[in-house]
Amino acid sequence: MAAIRQTPLHHWHEQAGARLLDHHGWRVPAYFTWAQKEAEQLRHSSALGDLSWMVKLDLKGYGLKTPPVLTGARAWHLGPQHYLATCDPAASEAVLAELRSVSPRPDLSLPPPVYVTDVTSVFAQFLLAGPRSRDIMRKLTSLNVSTLENLACGQVSLAHAHSTVLRDDLECIPAFHVLVSREYGESVWEAILHAGHEFHLAPFGLKALEFVGGHL
C-alpha cells in the first residue's frame, strides 16, 4: 500500500480542526466547518484552499516552440520554451503519456525535445477564489490583477516569497492559484489569510468545490 502524502499545510489543517480525507494518495482537508457554507463563502466573498496535491510538471526544451496542447491539463507559459502543466492526479498518467507521444526522440544522440520534471512536491499550491480575491491580491503583491486575464499567469513577489500566480476562474468566479516553494507554504498561507481578514477570508476544503462546480 502506497504511503499517504501530506501537503506543506498538513499540521496547520490539523490544528484548525479540518476534517481530512484521502485524495489520490494525499491527505487533504474535506472541510473546516461544512462544505456548503464554505462554498457560499467562496461564491460571495473569498475563500482559500490548499491544492498542493495538484500535479505540477515543469516542461522545458526546444520542442516547446509552440504551446503544448494537453488533454486534461493546463499549460502555463513561464518563459521561452518553458511551461508549467497542472492537472488533477487522476489525469497525470494520461498527460505524461500524451507528452511522450507528442515529443518523440528519433535520435537518441540528441537531447529530448521536452524535459519533463515532476515538481508537485516542490511547491505549495493555494487557490484564492471569490469576488473579493482581487482585492486581497492587491494587498499582497504589486501584480496588476485587474489586467491579468483568465488563463494568464505571472511570476511575482507575494508576501516576501517568490511566487507564480495562475489565474483560472471557477466559471464566473475570479480565482488565483498561488505557487510558492513548500518551505514558504505556511508563512504565505497565513499572510494571505491575514490580508483577507477584512473580507472575512476563510479556508475551504475539497468538498466545497463540488458545490461550486468549477473546473480545476
Number of C-alpha atoms within 10 A of each C-alpha: 3 5 7 11 16 16 22 22 19 18 12 14 20 14 8 12 13 20 15 18 16 13 16 14 14 18 16 26 26 20 24 22 16 15 19 17 15 25 25 16 22 29 20 13 19 29 28 26 22 26 22 26 25 22 20 26 22 19 24 21 16 14 18 18 12 10 13 19 12 17 12 15 20 19 21 21 20 17 9 12 16 20 21 20 21 22 20 18 18 13 14 19 10 15 21 14 10 15 18 15 10 14 15 12 14 9 8 7 7 8 11 18 19 21 17 18 12 14 12 18 18 15 23 26 29 23 24 29 28 26 18 22 24 18 16 22 20 15 14 18 15 11 17 11 18 9 8 15 13 14 14 15 20 17 14 15 15 23 18 13 15 14 23 21 25 21 23 22 19 19 11 10 20 21 25 28 22 26 26 23 17 19 12 18 23 17 15 24 22 13 16 22 20 16 18 24 12 9 16 14 24 21 23 29 27 21 18 22 20 13 15 17 11 13 11 17
